[in-house]
Amino acid sequence: MNLAIYPYEAGFKDLDTSREAAVKVPAKQLDKMMLQLIRSYCFGVSPEQIVKEYGLSLLSVRPSFSRLKARGLITDSGRRDKTEQGNNCKIWIAI
């Protein structure tokens, strides 16, 4: 992982395809938007819930949650919800 920029920008593990994709991601803007959305949910929210309610891609939302967690801006609420597939997912809250 390119630790020089992560978690403030999209990370990547190799210098080929994942780096190419990472530089295309507007990580700062996406993270700012995700943090605002998370703060708007008093009891927390899952990435899956954001995807469902706002029509965003899970491939963008989950990494944003990971970067926010790594920066200490969100934390696991300890509560769980179910995904559409019936799996457990964490409910995150802003700190």
Secondary structure, 3 states (H helix, E strand, C coil): CCCCCCCCCCCCCCCCHHHHHHHHCCHHHHHHHHHHHHHCCCCCECHHHHHHHHCCCHHHHHHHHHHHHHCCCEEEEEEEEECCCCCEEEEEEEC
